[in-house]
Amino acid sequence: MSVFWVIDTKAKIFPESSYEQDGSKWYYGRSIVPAGSIEEAIDLLRSALKDKYVEVESVLSIVDYSHQTWDSEDDELFETIESYEKSKTHHEVVTGVFASGMYLEKE
């Protein structure tokens, strides 16, 4: 049985990516990954992001969505609930939203 994992990452987005970029060195993302284990979830996310020209520098946190410990001030920015609904419906990795380091520093 799969668990829906909420994974926060620090990543580098390459110019070939379709993600919006502003020249930041790092981008922070929150994705939803259905998987049987944390290790599997991280592997699936890395693979999905690689296909989108994104390289994970580090995993900042990973929690089970159902525990709702992922809730934070940044939740609306990262569209966690919307990403979860999409992941649940299609049972697939939803790479979610990436916010630039420069943007977050302004906040």
All heavy atoms as an XYZ file, in Angstrom:
870
protein
N       0.839     -1.183      0.000
C       0.000      0.000      0.000
C       0.884      1.246      0.000
O       1.839      1.352      0.752
C      -0.899      0.002      1.221
C      -1.830      1.165      1.264
S      -2.959      0.981      2.650
C      -3.135      2.664      3.102
N       0.538      2.193     -0.822
C       1.306      3.425     -0.924
C       0.876      4.435      0.126
O      -0.286      4.538      0.488
C       1.127      4.062     -2.298
O       1.746      3.285     -3.275
N       1.847      5.176      0.576
C       1.634      6.337      1.428
C       1.889      7.551      0.539
O       2.744      7.502     -0.350
C       2.644      6.312      2.609
C       2.596      7.603      3.396
C       2.399      5.108      3.505
N       1.183      8.634      0.774
C       1.452      9.861      0.034
C       2.416     10.698      0.869
O       2.061     11.178      1.943
C       0.149     10.612     -0.268
C      -0.672      9.913     -1.300
C      -1.597      8.955     -0.940
C      -0.496     10.184     -2.653
C      -2.336      8.290     -1.901
C      -1.236      9.528     -3.619
C      -2.159      8.572     -3.237
N       3.632     10.813      0.360
C       4.693     11.524      1.062
C       4.760     12.970      0.583
O       4.680     13.246     -0.612
C       6.041     10.852      0.801
C       6.082      9.431      1.266
C       5.940      8.309      0.493
C       6.249      8.967      2.603
N       6.027      7.184      1.273
C       6.211      7.556      2.572
C       6.444      9.603      3.826
C       6.358      6.772      3.713
C       6.590      8.825      4.962
C       6.540      7.427      4.902
N       4.925     13.887      1.516
C       5.149     15.296      1.220
C       6.654     15.504      1.374
O       7.204     15.314      2.455
C       4.379     16.214      2.191
C       4.669     17.676      1.885
C       2.894     15.921      2.130
N       7.297     15.868      0.271
C       8.752     15.986      0.274
C       9.152     17.418     -0.071
O       8.820     17.931     -1.139
C       9.393     15.017     -0.736
C       8.930     13.580     -0.469
C      10.917     15.125     -0.675
C       9.463     12.556     -1.461
N       9.868     18.043      0.854
C      10.422     19.373      0.622
C      11.873     19.214      0.190
O      12.628     18.453      0.815
C      10.362     20.226      1.892
C       8.954     20.680      2.237
O       8.051     20.552      1.384
O       8.754     21.167      3.360
N      12.247     19.918     -0.874
C      13.598     19.794     -1.423
C      14.223     21.151     -1.699
O      13.529     22.152     -1.870
C      13.581     19.009     -2.758
O      12.705     19.670     -3.670
C      13.160     17.575     -2.571
N      15.528     21.122     -1.751
C      16.321     22.243     -2.254
C      16.910     21.722     -3.554
O      17.519     20.639     -3.569
C      17.424     22.596     -1.264
C      18.345     23.702     -1.727
C      19.414     23.966     -0.662
C      20.396     25.001     -1.116
N      21.469     25.192     -0.117
N      16.704     22.446     -4.641
C      17.077     21.910     -5.947
C      17.677     22.979     -6.852
O      17.484     24.182     -6.651
C      15.844     21.309     -6.625
N      18.376     22.479     -7.847
C      18.900     23.338     -8.910
C      18.043     23.079    -10.148
O      17.805     21.928    -10.515
C      20.354     22.986     -9.204
C      20.957     23.829    -10.294
C      22.422     23.524    -10.509
C      22.972     24.443    -11.584
N      24.391     24.242    -11.787
N      17.592     24.162    -10.773
C      16.783     24.033    -11.980
C      17.640     24.481    -13.157
O      18.156     25.592    -13.183
C      15.493     24.864    -11.889
C      14.641     24.365    -10.717
C      14.724     24.797    -13.198
C      13.349     25.127    -10.516
N      17.779     23.595    -14.128
C      18.610     23.875    -15.292
C      17.844     24.700    -16.325
O      16.611     24.646    -16.385
C      19.114     22.565    -15.910
C      20.051     21.832    -14.994
C      19.593     20.807    -14.179
C      21.393     22.191    -14.926
C      20.452     20.146    -13.315
C      22.259     21.533    -14.070
C      21.794     20.511    -13.257
N      18.547     25.466    -17.143
C      17.892     26.338    -18.136
C      16.925     25.602    -19.070
O      15.957     26.187    -19.540
C      19.069     26.922    -18.931
C      20.230     26.847    -18.005
C      20.004     25.613    -17.169
N      17.151     24.327    -19.315
C      16.283     23.551    -20.216
C      14.918     23.243    -19.606
O      13.998     22.829    -20.296
C      16.952     22.209    -20.588
C      18.299     22.326    -21.246
C      19.461     22.456    -20.270
O      19.263     22.396    -19.042
O      20.587     22.631    -20.745
N      14.770     23.456    -18.320
C      13.531     23.133    -17.617
C      12.408     24.089    -18.003
O      12.643     25.255    -18.324
C      13.754     23.201    -16.108
O      12.545     22.914    -15.426
N      11.185     23.589    -17.911
C      10.018     24.432    -18.177
C       9.575     25.194    -16.925
O       8.679     26.040    -17.006
C       8.862     23.582    -18.703
O       8.477     22.630    -17.736
N      10.198     24.910    -15.777
C       9.869     25.670    -14.570
C      10.324     27.112    -14.726
O      11.376     27.395    -15.286
C      10.556     25.071    -13.330
C       9.861     23.852    -12.776
C      10.418     22.597    -12.922
C       8.653     23.965    -12.097
C       9.793     21.472    -12.416
C       8.014     22.848    -11.584
C       8.593     21.609    -11.750
O       7.964     20.500    -11.252
N       9.528     28.020    -14.197
C       9.871     29.437    -14.232
C      11.134     29.663    -13.401
O      11.286     29.089    -12.319
C       8.712     30.253    -13.654
C       8.888     31.735    -13.796
C       7.672     32.499    -13.325
O       6.546     32.062    -13.583
O       7.887     33.545    -12.691
N      12.028     30.491    -13.926
C      13.294     30.753    -13.249
C      13.564     32.245    -13.205
O      13.157     32.986    -14.097
C      14.422     30.048    -14.002
C      14.239     28.537    -14.063
C      15.256     27.887    -14.961
O      16.450     28.065    -14.767
N      14.787     27.146    -15.952
N      14.269     32.660    -12.155
C      14.606     34.078    -12.013
C      16.097     34.302    -11.773
O      16.497     35.369    -11.338
C      13.789     34.710    -10.891
C      14.130     34.133     -9.516
O      15.021     33.261     -9.406
O      13.498     34.565     -8.531
N      16.896     33.281    -12.046
C      18.327     33.412    -11.865
C      18.829     32.971    -10.504
O      20.021     33.065    -10.217
N      17.935     32.497     -9.643
C      18.355     32.016     -8.332
C      19.255     30.800     -8.486
O      19.089     29.993     -9.405
C      17.150     31.606     -7.482
O      16.405     32.724     -7.086
N      20.174     30.670     -7.557
C      21.047     29.501     -7.555
C      20.266     28.272     -7.083
O      20.484     27.172     -7.583
C      22.248     29.751     -6.642
C      23.266     28.644     -6.668
C      24.508     29.016     -5.884
C      25.507     27.864     -5.966
N      26.736     28.161     -5.237
N      19.342     28.465     -6.126
C      18.573     27.354     -5.560
C      17.082     27.650     -5.599
O      16.672     28.804     -5.504
C      18.983     27.084     -4.116
C      20.424     26.751     -3.995
C      21.396     27.545     -3.440
C      21.078     25.589     -4.467
N      22.611     26.929     -3.538
C      22.448     25.713     -4.169
C      20.667     24.442     -5.113
C      23.390     24.753     -4.482
C      21.598     23.474     -5.429
C      22.930     23.636     -5.113
N      16.312     26.582     -5.680
C      14.862     26.658     -5.636
C      14.380     25.655     -4.601
O      14.968     24.586     -4.448
C      14.260     26.338     -7.015
C      14.621     27.383     -8.046
C      15.858     27.371     -8.674
C      13.738     28.403     -8.358
C      16.208     28.349     -9.590
C      14.076     29.386     -9.286
C      15.308     29.342     -9.897
O      15.653     30.317    -10.804
N      13.318     26.032     -3.901
C      12.766     25.172     -2.863
C      11.420     24.666     -3.339
O      10.573     25.448     -3.780
C      12.650     25.960     -1.556
C      14.011     26.396     -1.070
C      14.562     27.608     -1.487
C      14.769     25.559     -0.263
C      15.836     27.988     -1.079
C      16.036     25.935      0.153
C      16.563     27.146     -0.262
O      17.832     27.512      0.132
N      11.240     23.352     -3.260
C      10.021     22.759     -3.777
C       9.351     21.843     -2.783
O       9.966     21.358     -1.840
N       8.073     21.623     -3.012
C       7.296     20.673     -2.228
C       6.532     19.807     -3.215
O       5.769     20.309     -4.026
C       6.346     21.401     -1.288
C       5.468     20.432     -0.500
C       4.664     21.121      0.564
N       5.557     21.551      1.633
C       5.199     22.401      2.592
N       3.990     22.914      2.606
N       6.055     22.741      3.538
N       6.749     18.509     -3.127
C       6.132     17.561     -4.049
C       5.390     16.484     -3.265
O       5.676     16.248     -2.091
C       7.215     16.903     -4.917
O       7.950     17.890     -5.621
N       4.473     15.826     -3.945
C       3.723     14.715     -3.362
C       4.091     13.452     -4.130
O       4.033     13.430     -5.364
C       2.196     14.935     -3.454
C       1.798     16.295     -2.868
C       1.445     13.785     -2.796
C       2.026     16.454     -1.387
N       4.453     12.406     -3.377
C       4.909     11.169     -4.004
C       4.234      9.960     -3.359
O       4.426      9.707     -2.172
C       6.448     11.020     -3.884
C       6.914      9.749     -4.556
C       7.157     12.241     -4.450
N       3.455      9.196     -4.135
C       2.906      7.957     -3.591
C       3.971      6.863     -3.677
O       4.533      6.616     -4.745
C       1.720      7.656     -4.514
C       2.063      8.327     -5.807
C       2.951      9.489     -5.467
N       4.268      6.248     -2.533
C       5.299      5.201     -2.508
C       5.143      4.370     -1.243
O       4.531      4.811     -0.265
C       6.688      5.827     -2.561
N       5.745      3.196     -1.276
C       5.666      2.284     -0.137
C       6.630      2.607      0.981
O       6.444      2.157      2.111
N       7.674      3.385      0.684
C       8.668      3.716      1.703
C       9.275      5.087      1.416
O       9.154      5.611      0.299
C       9.790      2.673      1.729
O      10.579      2.771      0.552
N       9.947      5.631      2.392
C      10.619      6.916      2.217
C      11.680      6.812      1.130
O      11.787      7.688      0.268
C      11.231      7.391      3.551
C      10.118      7.824      4.504
C      12.227      8.520      3.332
C      10.593      8.170      5.907
N      12.464      5.743      1.169
C      13.539      5.567      0.191
C      12.983      5.502     -1.229
O      13.518      6.126     -2.145
C      14.351      4.308      0.498
C      15.115      4.354      1.802
C      14.254      4.072      3.039
O      13.091      3.601      2.905
O      14.733      4.356      4.150
N      11.908      4.756     -1.409
C      11.280      4.652     -2.729
C      10.742      6.014     -3.171
O      10.894      6.405     -4.335
C      10.142      3.629     -2.698
C       9.423      3.490     -4.030
C       8.188      2.600     -3.967
O       7.769      2.190     -2.869
O       7.624      2.353     -5.052
N      10.141      6.748     -2.245
C       9.587      8.064     -2.576
C      10.679      9.017     -3.050
O      10.509      9.724     -4.047
C       8.867      8.650     -1.364
N      11.802      9.018     -2.365
C      12.909      9.900     -2.755
C      13.436      9.512     -4.131
O      13.674     10.377     -4.980
C      14.018      9.881     -1.687
C      13.509     10.559     -0.411
C      15.280     10.566     -2.203
C      14.417     10.398      0.794
N      13.593      8.209     -4.380
C      14.066      7.755     -5.693
C      13.095      8.153     -6.804
O      13.516      8.614     -7.870
C      14.270      6.239     -5.705
C      15.481      5.788     -4.897
O      16.343      6.637     -4.564
O      15.557      4.578     -4.591
N      11.796      7.962     -6.561
C      10.788      8.324     -7.564
C      10.804      9.828     -7.841
O      10.703     10.255     -8.995
C       9.398      7.887     -7.105
C       9.115      6.394     -7.134
C       7.806      6.087     -6.396
C       9.052      5.885     -8.567
N      10.934     10.625     -6.787
C      10.956     12.071     -6.968
C      12.197     12.505     -7.732
O      12.100     13.303     -8.665
C      10.897     12.791     -5.614
C      10.935     14.316     -5.710
C       9.772     14.861     -6.534
C      10.953     14.926     -4.318
N      13.345     11.985     -7.364
C      14.582     12.347     -8.079
C      14.454     12.022     -9.569
O      14.846     12.816    -10.420
C      15.785     11.621     -7.484
C      16.253     12.199     -6.171
C      17.533     11.500     -5.695
N      17.895     11.866     -4.356
C      18.597     12.938     -4.017
N      19.021     13.766     -4.940
N      18.886     13.192     -2.753
N      13.890     10.874     -9.876
C      13.727     10.465    -11.268
C      12.752     11.389    -12.005
O      13.027     11.819    -13.131
C      13.233      9.021    -11.319
O      13.031      8.608    -12.633
N      11.623     11.698    -11.371
C      10.627     12.575    -12.005
C      11.196     13.969    -12.242
O      10.954     14.579    -13.288
C       9.376     12.659    -11.132
N      11.974     14.471    -11.290
C      12.555     15.801    -11.448
C      13.675     15.813    -12.472
O      13.822     16.784    -13.221
C      13.043     16.338    -10.099
C      11.926     16.721     -9.129
C      12.510     17.074     -7.772
C      11.086     17.862     -9.682
N      14.434     14.744    -12.526
C      15.510     14.661    -13.526
C      14.928     14.803    -14.931
O      15.505     15.471    -15.786
C      16.259     13.341    -13.379
C      17.448     13.212    -14.295
C      18.176     11.906    -14.060
C      19.362     11.787    -15.004
N      20.062     10.523    -14.850
N      13.766     14.177    -15.150
C      13.091     14.271    -16.449
C      12.665     15.703    -16.769
O      12.409     16.034    -17.922
C      11.861     13.356    -16.486
C      12.233     11.878    -16.510
O      13.410     11.547    -16.764
O      11.341     11.047    -16.243
N      12.565     16.545    -15.733
C      12.161     17.942    -15.917
C      13.350     18.893    -15.778
O      13.171     20.092    -15.562
C      11.076     18.303    -14.896
C       9.794     17.521    -15.105
C       8.747     17.918    -14.110
C       7.459     17.144    -14.429
N       6.308     17.727    -13.783
N      14.551     18.341    -15.865
C      15.796     19.125    -15.775
C      15.942     19.840    -14.429
O      16.295     21.017    -14.366
C      15.898     20.122    -16.937
C      15.881     19.432    -18.274
C      14.716     19.374    -19.025
C      17.025     18.805    -18.765
C      14.682     18.719    -20.243
C      17.007     18.154    -19.988
C      15.831     18.105    -20.719
O      15.802     17.448    -21.921
N      15.650     19.086    -13.381
C      15.801     19.576    -12.014
C      16.631     18.552    -11.250
O      16.365     17.361    -11.313
C      14.429     19.756    -11.325
C      14.604     20.200     -9.872
C      13.560     20.737    -12.099
N      17.643     19.055    -10.529
C      18.502     18.179     -9.741
C      18.290     18.484     -8.262
O      18.434     19.627     -7.820
C      19.965     18.417    -10.106
C      20.934     17.566     -9.329
C      22.365     17.872     -9.731
O      22.699     17.659    -10.918
O      23.122     18.347     -8.873
N      17.959     17.452     -7.483
C      17.752     17.617     -6.050
C      19.111     17.741     -5.362
O      19.939     16.841     -5.452
C      16.950     16.439     -5.453
C      16.871     16.563     -3.935
C      15.569     16.360     -6.071
N      19.315     18.865     -4.712
C      20.530     19.083     -3.922
C      20.394     18.403     -2.562
O      21.295     17.736     -2.100
C      20.776     20.583     -3.746
C      21.828     20.937     -2.735
C      23.235     20.574     -3.163
O      23.486     20.367     -4.360
O      24.097     20.499     -2.271
N      19.220     18.596     -1.930
C      18.991     17.949     -0.640
C      17.496     17.811     -0.376
O      16.688     18.588     -0.879
C      19.658     18.732      0.491
O      19.137     20.033      0.571
N      17.169     16.794      0.409
C      15.806     16.593      0.886
C      15.735     17.280      2.242
O      16.477     16.917      3.161
C      15.459     15.095      0.988
C      14.096     14.905      1.638
C      15.495     14.435     -0.385
N      14.869     18.275      2.345
C      14.777     19.058      3.576
C      13.846     18.419      4.596
O      14.084     18.512      5.796
C      14.311     20.476      3.254
C      15.196     21.231      2.251
C      14.565     22.571      1.894
C      16.592     21.418      2.807
N      12.786     17.780      4.106
C      11.874     17.055      4.998
C      11.028     16.101      4.173
O      10.819     16.303      2.980
C      10.979     18.014      5.793
O      10.029     18.619      4.951
N      10.558     15.063      4.849
C       9.644     14.117      4.221
C       8.714     13.586      5.308
O       9.171     13.106      6.342
C      10.393     12.978      3.480
C       9.401     12.033      2.801
C      11.337     12.249      4.402
C      10.033     11.080      1.808
N       7.411     13.777      5.072
C       6.407     13.354      6.044
C       5.219     12.735      5.313
O       4.963     13.019      4.151
C       5.919     14.518      6.935
C       7.044     15.064      7.797
C       5.290     15.619      6.112
N       4.504     11.907      6.031
C       3.283     11.293      5.533
C       2.194     12.372      5.469
O       1.934     13.057      6.466
C       2.896     10.162      6.497
C       1.627      9.437      6.125
O       0.791      9.970      5.367
O       1.456      8.313      6.620
N       1.570     12.540      4.324
C       0.540     13.562      4.146
C      -0.562     13.432      5.191
O      -1.035     14.425      5.733
C      -0.066     13.473      2.737
C      -1.119     14.520      2.475
C      -0.776     15.736      1.911
C      -2.452     14.296      2.797
C      -1.731     16.723      1.678
C      -3.413     15.271      2.573
C      -3.059     16.481      2.009
O      -4.005     17.445      1.804
N      -0.963     12.198      5.497
C      -2.101     11.995      6.404
C      -1.837     12.506      7.813
O      -2.772     12.805      8.549
C      -2.498     10.518      6.452
O      -1.474      9.749      7.054
N      -0.580     12.648      8.202
C      -0.264     13.174      9.536
C      -0.427     14.687      9.593
O      -0.486     15.257     10.674
C       1.153     12.791      9.952
C       1.309     11.325     10.168
N       2.520     10.709     10.162
C       0.397     10.338     10.375
C       2.362      9.417     10.367
N       1.078      9.174     10.492
N      -0.451     15.308      8.433
C      -0.614     16.752      8.273
C       0.403     17.566      9.063
O       0.153     18.716      9.405
C      -2.046     17.172      8.577
C      -3.015     16.543      7.597
C      -4.317     17.275      7.461
O      -4.562     18.265      8.116
N      -5.171     16.781      6.602
N       1.559     16.993      9.315
C       2.638     17.751      9.945
C       3.347     18.604      8.906
O       4.239     19.364      9.241
C       3.658     16.829     10.638
O       4.136     15.879      9.687
C       3.038     16.121     11.824
N       2.948     18.473      7.652
C       3.501     19.276      6.565
C       2.933     20.681      6.565
O       3.426     21.562      5.896
C       3.214     18.618      5.219
C       1.785     18.208      5.074
C       1.272     16.965      5.314
C       0.662     19.015      4.718
N      -0.097     16.978      5.120
C      -0.488     18.211      4.756
C       0.533     20.353      4.366
C      -1.754     18.690      4.459
C      -0.737     20.838      4.069
C      -1.869     20.003      4.122
N       1.853     20.902      7.286
C       1.189     22.196      7.272
C       2.152     23.284      7.737
O       2.835     23.138      8.733
C      -0.041     22.169      8.175
C      -0.934     23.361      7.976
O      -0.863     23.996      6.910
O      -1.705     23.661      8.898
N       2.221     24.354      6.970
C       3.138     25.438      7.300
C       2.614     26.747      6.735
O       1.631     26.777      5.993
C       4.521     25.154      6.711
O       4.481     25.263      5.301
N       3.305     27.829      7.088
C       2.939     29.141      6.552
C       3.062     29.178      5.034
O       2.373     29.928      4.372
C       3.839     30.215      7.158
C       3.621     30.442      8.627
C       4.583     31.456      9.207
O       5.226     32.195      8.434
O       4.687     31.508     10.442
N       3.967     28.357      4.491
C       4.220     28.356      3.050
C       3.291     27.435      2.269
O       3.434     27.290      1.069
C       5.666     27.936      2.777
C       6.658     28.929      3.342
O       6.361     30.133      3.333
O       7.730     28.494      3.785
N       2.331     26.819      2.947
C       1.504     25.819      2.281
C       0.783     26.366      1.062
O       0.736     25.723      0.025
C       0.508     25.203      3.247
C      -0.269     24.092      2.580
O       0.378     23.145      2.094
O      -1.492     24.193      2.495
N       0.236     27.558      1.154
C      -0.481     28.123      0.012
C       0.468     28.354     -1.157
O       0.122     28.094     -2.308
C      -1.168     29.433      0.408
C      -2.131     29.912     -0.642
C      -2.961     31.081     -0.157
O      -3.453     31.035      0.980
O      -3.105     32.034     -0.943
N       1.666     28.818     -0.874
C       2.672     29.027     -1.915
C       2.984     27.721     -2.639
O       3.081     27.681     -3.860
C       3.957     29.603     -1.305
C       5.183     29.652     -2.213
C       4.972     30.659     -3.335
C       6.422     30.004     -1.401
N       3.128     26.643     -1.891
C       3.523     25.365     -2.479
C       2.338     24.530     -2.980
O       2.535     23.466     -3.557
C       4.343     24.548     -1.474
C       5.714     25.110     -1.251
C       6.077     25.624     -0.022
C       6.645     25.133     -2.274
C       7.351     26.137      0.190
C       7.914     25.646     -2.081
C       8.265     26.156     -0.842
N       1.117     24.973     -2.749
C      -0.086     24.296     -3.247
C      -0.116     22.815     -2.850
O      -0.439     21.937     -3.649
C      -0.196     24.451     -4.763
C      -0.285     25.899     -5.204
C      -0.335     26.087     -6.705
O      -0.288     25.095     -7.456
O      -0.411     27.241     -7.141
N       0.173     22.548     -1.587
C       0.258     21.170     -1.105
C      -1.045     20.409     -1.285
O      -1.041     19.273     -1.767
C       0.676     21.151      0.381
O       1.847     21.950      0.543
C       0.944     19.735      0.846
N      -2.146     21.005     -0.898
C      -3.431     20.305     -0.981
C      -3.790     20.006     -2.432
O      -4.206     18.883     -2.756
C      -4.537     21.115     -0.268
C      -4.215     21.199      1.234
C      -5.908     20.496     -0.503
C      -5.062     22.185      2.005
N      -3.593     20.974     -3.313
C      -3.899     20.767     -4.731
C      -3.011     19.661     -5.332
O      -3.481     18.832     -6.104
C      -3.715     22.060     -5.523
C      -4.697     23.156     -5.156
C      -4.257     24.023     -3.976
O      -3.328     23.631     -3.234
O      -4.859     25.090     -3.787
N      -1.737     19.674     -4.955
C      -0.819     18.643     -5.458
C      -1.222     17.266     -4.940
O      -1.177     16.274     -5.675
C       0.622     18.951     -5.034
O       1.071     20.133     -5.652
N      -1.626     17.196     -3.692
C      -2.073     15.918     -3.121
C      -3.292     15.397     -3.863
O      -3.351     14.204     -4.211
C      -2.385     16.078     -1.633
C      -3.120     14.898     -1.062
C      -2.460     13.681     -0.835
C      -4.472     14.969     -0.769
C      -3.142     12.588     -0.331
C      -5.157     13.883     -0.261
C      -4.493     12.693     -0.037
O      -5.167     11.615      0.463
N      -4.273     16.253     -4.106
C      -5.485     15.817     -4.806
C      -5.147     15.265     -6.191
O      -5.698     14.238     -6.605
C      -6.495     16.966     -4.899
C      -7.086     17.377     -3.568
C      -7.873     16.275     -2.879
O      -8.471     15.414     -3.553
O      -7.885     16.273     -1.628
N      -4.255     15.934     -6.892
C      -3.849     15.466     -8.218
C      -3.104     14.131     -8.111
O      -3.353     13.204     -8.886
C      -2.964     16.512     -8.902
C      -2.586     16.158    -10.311
C      -1.798     17.286    -10.967
C      -1.371     16.900    -12.366
N      -0.551     17.942    -12.987
N      -2.208     14.020     -7.144
C      -1.447     12.780     -6.963
C      -2.377     11.624     -6.596
O      -2.230     10.512     -7.101
C      -0.388     12.965     -5.869
O       0.374     11.797     -5.698
N      -3.340     11.894     -5.735
C      -4.292     10.868     -5.302
C      -5.162     10.403     -6.471
O      -5.396      9.213     -6.646
C      -5.159     11.430     -4.176
C      -6.103     10.438     -3.575
C      -6.866     11.093     -2.430
C      -7.958     10.191     -1.941
N      -8.802     10.834     -0.937
N      -5.611     11.352     -7.290
C      -6.479     11.026     -8.418
C      -5.753     10.174     -9.460
O      -6.296      9.186     -9.950
C      -6.999     12.317     -9.083
O      -7.756     13.048     -8.125
C      -7.860     12.005    -10.298
N      -4.520     10.553     -9.784
C      -3.777      9.870    -10.849
C      -2.756      8.866    -10.324
O      -2.116      8.177    -11.117
C      -3.073     10.912    -11.732
C      -4.020     11.878    -12.364
N      -4.867     11.524    -13.390
C      -4.278     13.172    -12.100
C      -5.599     12.559    -13.730
N      -5.264     13.587    -12.958
N      -2.601      8.813     -9.001
C      -1.621      7.951     -8.331
C      -0.244      8.079     -8.995
O       0.341      7.105     -9.461
C      -2.086      6.489     -8.295
C      -1.442      5.731     -7.182
N      -1.817      5.903     -5.870
C      -0.438      4.848     -7.171
C      -1.066      5.130     -5.113
N      -0.224      4.478     -5.867
N       0.230      9.319     -9.032
C       1.519      9.607     -9.651
C       2.250     10.684     -8.864
O       1.658     11.378     -8.032
C       1.333     10.071    -11.095
C       0.586     11.385    -11.222
C       0.267     11.766    -12.661
O       0.422     10.932    -13.565
O      -0.145     12.910    -12.871
N       3.527     10.825     -9.147
C       4.337     11.868     -8.536
C       3.869     13.222     -9.071
O       3.730     13.398    -10.277
C       5.834     11.667     -8.873
C       6.669     12.834     -8.338
C       6.343     10.338     -8.339
N       3.630     14.149     -8.172
C       3.299     15.521     -8.560
C       4.426     16.390     -8.020
O       4.583     16.531     -6.802
C       1.929     15.967     -8.012
C       1.666     17.429     -8.338
C       0.835     15.081     -8.584
N       5.213     16.925     -8.930
C       6.416     17.649     -8.527
C       6.117     19.014     -7.942
O       7.000     19.658     -7.394
C       7.414     17.765     -9.697
O       6.768     18.368    -10.808
C       7.941     16.395    -10.081
N       4.904     19.441     -8.000
C       4.476     20.624     -7.276
C       5.117     21.922     -7.727
O       5.515     22.086     -8.869
N       5.207     22.844     -6.780
C       5.655     24.205     -7.033
C       7.075     24.379     -6.512
O       7.425     23.862     -5.455
C       4.710     25.207     -6.328
C       5.233     26.621     -6.410
C       3.313     25.114     -6.917
N       7.880     25.150     -7.250
C       9.214     25.522     -6.803
C       9.257     27.029     -6.617
O       8.807     27.780     -7.480
C      10.285     25.090     -7.821
C      10.647     23.659     -7.701
C       9.937     22.695     -8.405
C      11.674     23.257     -6.866
C      10.253     21.351     -8.280
C      11.997     21.914     -6.734
C      11.290     20.962     -7.446
N       9.771     27.460     -5.480
C       9.942     28.889     -5.194
C      11.430     29.187     -5.192
O      12.214     28.425     -4.628
C       9.326     29.243     -3.842
N      11.786     30.293     -5.797
C      13.202     30.627     -5.892
C      13.746     31.106     -4.559
O      13.025     31.684     -3.734
C      13.434     31.700     -6.955
O      13.039     32.964     -6.474
N      15.026     30.860     -4.363
C      15.691     31.351     -3.167
C      15.607     32.858     -3.063
O      15.382     33.412     -1.983
N      15.754     33.563     -4.189
C      15.663     35.030     -4.174
C      14.273     35.498     -3.762
O      14.130     36.444     -2.992
C      16.045     35.610     -5.547
C      17.511     35.486     -5.848
S      18.126     36.453     -7.253
C      16.989     36.138     -8.557
N      13.243     34.829     -4.233
C      11.867     35.184     -3.879
C      11.631     34.994     -2.389
O      11.091     35.862     -1.712
C      10.866     34.347     -4.682
C       9.438     34.550     -4.245
C       8.714     35.651     -4.669
C       8.824     33.643     -3.372
C       7.404     35.849     -4.256
C       7.516     33.838     -2.945
C       6.823     34.938     -3.390
O       5.535     35.148     -2.965
N      12.065     33.863     -1.859
C      11.833     33.570     -0.448
C      12.622     34.513      0.464
O      12.157     34.850      1.557
C      12.178     32.115     -0.140
C      11.246     31.099     -0.803
C      11.758     29.687     -0.567
C       9.822     31.243     -0.289
N      13.766     34.967      0.017
C      14.574     35.907      0.819
C      13.884     37.265      0.920
O      14.058     37.976      1.912
C      15.958     36.071      0.216
C      16.834     34.857      0.428
C      18.142     34.930     -0.350
O      18.437     35.974     -0.965
O      18.867     33.916     -0.343
N      13.081     37.625     -0.081
C      12.364     38.910     -0.064
C      11.206     38.900      0.916
O      10.795     39.918      1.405
C      11.812     39.234     -1.464
C      12.848     39.617     -2.461
C      12.143     40.064     -3.725
C      12.739     39.408     -4.935
N      12.041     39.734     -6.158
N      10.641     37.716      1.134
C       9.456     37.587      1.977
C       9.731     37.921      3.417
O      10.652     37.778      4.024
C       8.880     36.171      1.870
C       8.317     35.878      0.510
C       7.110     36.719      0.150
O       6.107     36.665      0.868
O       7.181     37.459     -0.834
